Amino acid sequence: MKKVLILEDEENIRSFVVINLKRAGYEAIEAGTGMEALEKLREHPDVGVAILDIMLPDIDGFEVCRRIRATTKQIGIIMLTARTQEMDKITGLMTGADDYVTKPFSPAELTARIDALYRRIGGESGMTSDFLTQGPFVMNLRNHTLEKFGSFIKLTQVEYAIMKLFMQNPGRALSREDILSSVWGKDYDGELKIVDVNIRRLRIKIEDDTANPSFITTVWGFGYKWGA
């Protein structure tokens, strides 16, 4: 059974999420503090998606996210944010989260986001070629890795999915809507800015000069284009 970690210090919210995760066919791993969540992840290394609340009694959800990303890039991470806290969304994405869900949220919305992340984690079966090669970059589709001039670049699942989309469409201008639909799924109802934040994060990792990007260029008023 696919495992999902839910980190939420409010027991009524956590119980609500757990019930709906079980109904959707997931095994729920519960944690009420940041340190407990990190310990649970060590005990359950096969957790595929982690749902992290931000306000916690010990370390905050951003720090939990940073520590998870320091040890694994494969797990999907969803931040639970307050509707009025716009910076929470941006900060969560910049610290390594793949997605965010604003409170209050519906069980169907959260389950759809988890389903989408799990599809990306295991969605490379049936590829006819194991590699995409362009310029200094080599993407291994079997191992979900990216190299630049032979050096590995650590990517989250969402960053990997974006890079794969770009490398499969060299020279083509992709709108933000194209990227959102391809990477997050056609039913995703979040905001377009999640694309921009992830592009910003990707540029930090792959560009020689983030102020003057040469691989992921901006198509003003439309989206982005890949050229390596």
C-alpha positions as CSV (number, residue, x, y, z in Angstrom):
1,M,0.0,0.0,0.0
2,K,1.3,3.5,-0.9
3,K,2.3,5.5,2.2
4,V,1.7,9.1,3.0
5,L,3.1,11.0,5.9
6,I,0.8,13.7,7.4
7,L,2.5,16.2,9.7
8,E,-0.2,18.3,11.5
9,D,-0.2,19.3,15.2
10,E,-3.9,19.8,15.3
11,E,-5.3,16.4,16.0
12,N,-8.8,17.0,14.6
13,I,-7.3,18.2,11.3
14,R,-4.9,15.3,11.2
15,S,-7.6,12.7,12.0
16,F,-9.8,14.2,9.2
17,V,-6.9,13.8,6.7
18,V,-6.0,10.3,7.9
19,I,-9.6,9.1,7.5
20,N,-9.8,10.4,3.9
21,L,-6.3,9.0,3.0
22,K,-7.4,5.6,4.1
23,R,-10.6,5.9,2.1
24,A,-8.5,6.7,-0.9
25,G,-6.4,3.6,-0.4
26,Y,-3.3,5.1,1.2
27,E,-1.6,4.1,4.4
28,A,-1.3,7.1,6.6
29,I,1.8,7.7,8.8
30,E,1.0,10.4,11.5
31,A,3.2,13.0,13.2
32,G,2.4,15.9,15.4
33,T,5.8,17.6,15.6
34,G,8.5,18.2,13.1
35,M,11.0,16.0,14.9
36,E,8.5,13.2,15.1
37,A,7.9,13.5,11.3
38,L,11.6,13.2,10.6
39,E,11.8,10.1,12.8
40,K,8.8,8.6,11.2
41,L,10.4,9.1,7.8
42,R,13.5,7.2,9.0
43,E,11.3,4.4,10.2
44,H,9.3,4.4,6.9
45,P,11.7,5.1,4.0
46,D,9.1,3.9,1.5
47,V,6.8,7.0,2.2
48,G,6.1,8.5,-1.2
49,V,4.4,11.7,-0.3
50,A,4.7,14.0,2.8
51,I,2.1,16.5,3.8
52,L,3.6,19.2,6.0
53,D,1.8,21.8,8.0
54,I,3.8,25.0,8.6
55,M,3.0,26.1,12.2
56,L,4.3,23.4,14.5
57,P,5.2,23.3,18.2
58,D,9.0,22.7,17.6
59,I,10.6,23.3,14.2
60,D,8.4,24.7,11.5
61,G,7.3,22.9,8.3
62,F,9.8,24.8,6.2
63,E,12.7,23.4,8.2
64,V,11.2,19.9,8.0
65,C,11.0,20.4,4.3
66,R,14.6,21.5,4.1
67,R,15.8,18.5,6.1
68,I,13.9,16.1,4.0
69,R,15.3,17.5,0.8
70,A,18.8,17.3,2.3
71,T,18.5,13.5,2.4
72,T,16.1,12.6,-0.4
73,K,14.8,14.2,-3.6
74,Q,12.4,11.4,-4.6
75,I,9.7,12.0,-2.0
76,G,6.8,14.3,-3.0
77,I,6.1,17.2,-0.6
78,I,2.9,19.1,-0.2
79,M,2.7,22.1,2.2
80,L,-0.5,23.1,4.0
81,T,-0.7,26.9,4.0
82,A,-3.1,29.5,5.4
83,R,-5.2,31.1,2.7
84,T,-4.0,34.6,3.5
85,Q,-0.3,33.9,3.8
86,E,1.0,34.3,0.2
87,M,4.7,34.2,1.3
88,D,4.1,30.8,2.9
89,K,3.4,29.4,-0.5
90,I,6.5,30.9,-2.1
91,T,8.7,30.0,0.8
92,G,7.4,26.4,0.8
93,L,8.2,26.0,-2.9
94,M,11.6,27.6,-2.6
95,T,12.6,25.3,0.3
96,G,11.8,22.2,-1.8
97,A,8.1,21.6,-1.7
98,D,6.4,20.3,-4.9
99,D,2.9,21.7,-4.2
100,Y,0.8,23.5,-1.6
101,V,-2.8,23.2,-0.5
102,T,-4.5,26.1,1.3
103,K,-6.6,25.7,4.4
104,P,-9.5,25.0,4.5
105,F,-9.2,22.3,1.8
106,S,-11.5,19.5,0.6
107,P,-10.5,15.9,0.9
108,A,-11.0,15.5,-2.9
109,E,-8.5,18.3,-3.6
110,L,-5.8,16.9,-1.3
111,T,-6.2,13.4,-2.6
112,A,-6.0,14.7,-6.2
113,R,-2.7,16.4,-5.4
114,I,-1.3,13.3,-3.7
115,D,-2.4,11.1,-6.6
116,A,-0.6,13.5,-9.1
117,L,2.6,13.3,-7.1
118,Y,2.5,9.6,-6.9
119,R,2.0,9.4,-10.7
120,R,5.1,11.5,-11.2
121,I,7.2,9.4,-8.8
122,G,6.4,6.2,-10.7
123,G,5.4,7.4,-14.1
124,E,8.4,6.6,-16.3
125,S,7.6,2.9,-17.1
126,G,7.4,2.0,-20.8
127,M,10.0,4.5,-22.0
128,T,11.6,3.3,-25.3
129,S,14.9,5.2,-24.5
130,D,16.6,5.6,-21.2
131,F,18.3,8.9,-21.9
132,L,17.6,12.4,-23.2
133,T,20.8,14.3,-24.2
134,Q,21.0,18.0,-25.1
135,G,24.0,20.3,-24.8
136,P,25.8,19.6,-21.5
137,F,22.8,17.8,-20.1
138,V,22.0,14.1,-19.9
139,M,18.8,13.0,-18.3
140,N,18.4,9.3,-17.2
141,L,14.7,8.5,-17.5
142,R,15.1,5.2,-15.7
143,N,16.9,6.6,-12.7
144,H,15.3,10.0,-12.7
145,T,18.6,11.8,-12.6
146,L,20.1,14.8,-14.5
147,E,23.8,15.5,-15.2
148,K,25.4,18.6,-16.5
149,F,29.0,18.1,-17.8
150,G,29.0,14.8,-15.9
151,S,28.0,16.2,-12.6
152,F,24.7,15.3,-11.0
153,I,22.2,18.0,-10.3
154,K,19.8,17.2,-7.4
155,L,16.2,17.7,-8.5
156,T,12.9,17.3,-6.8
157,Q,10.2,15.3,-8.6
158,V,8.5,18.5,-9.9
159,E,11.8,20.0,-11.1
160,Y,12.6,16.7,-12.9
161,A,9.2,16.7,-14.6
162,I,9.7,20.2,-15.8
163,M,13.2,19.5,-17.1
164,K,11.9,16.4,-18.9
165,L,9.1,18.4,-20.5
166,F,11.6,21.0,-21.7
167,M,14.1,18.5,-23.0
168,Q,11.4,16.7,-24.9
169,N,10.4,20.0,-26.5
170,P,13.6,21.8,-27.4
171,G,13.2,25.3,-28.9
172,R,9.4,25.2,-28.4
173,A,7.8,28.1,-26.4
174,L,5.7,26.5,-23.6
175,S,3.1,28.6,-22.0
176,R,2.7,28.5,-18.2
177,E,-0.6,26.8,-18.8
178,D,1.2,24.1,-20.9
179,I,3.7,23.5,-18.1
180,L,1.0,23.5,-15.4
181,S,-1.1,21.0,-17.2
182,S,1.8,18.7,-18.2
183,V,3.5,18.6,-14.8
184,W,0.7,19.1,-12.3
185,G,-2.1,17.5,-14.3
186,K,-5.1,18.8,-16.3
187,D,-7.3,18.8,-13.2
188,Y,-4.9,20.9,-11.1
189,D,-6.7,24.1,-9.9
190,G,-3.8,25.9,-8.3
191,E,-2.2,29.2,-9.3
192,L,0.1,29.7,-12.3
193,K,2.8,31.3,-10.0
194,I,3.8,27.8,-8.9
195,V,5.3,27.4,-12.4
196,D,7.4,30.6,-12.0
197,V,8.6,29.6,-8.6
198,N,9.8,26.2,-9.8
199,I,11.4,27.7,-12.9
200,R,13.3,30.2,-10.6
201,R,14.4,27.2,-8.5
202,L,15.5,25.3,-11.5
203,R,17.6,28.2,-12.9
204,I,19.5,28.4,-9.7
205,K,20.5,24.7,-10.1
206,I,21.3,24.6,-13.9
207,E,22.2,28.0,-15.2
208,D,25.7,29.4,-15.2
209,D,24.3,32.9,-14.6
210,T,20.8,33.1,-13.2
211,A,20.6,36.8,-14.0
212,N,21.1,36.0,-17.7
213,P,19.7,32.5,-18.2
214,S,20.8,30.7,-21.4
215,F,19.0,27.4,-21.0
216,I,15.5,28.3,-19.7
217,T,14.7,31.6,-21.3
218,T,11.5,33.7,-20.7
219,V,9.1,34.3,-23.5
220,W,7.6,37.5,-22.2
221,G,3.8,37.5,-21.7
222,F,3.6,33.8,-22.6
223,G,5.9,31.3,-20.8
224,Y,9.3,29.7,-21.2
225,K,11.5,28.1,-23.8
226,W,14.3,25.5,-23.6
227,G,17.5,25.8,-25.6
228,A,20.7,23.9,-24.7
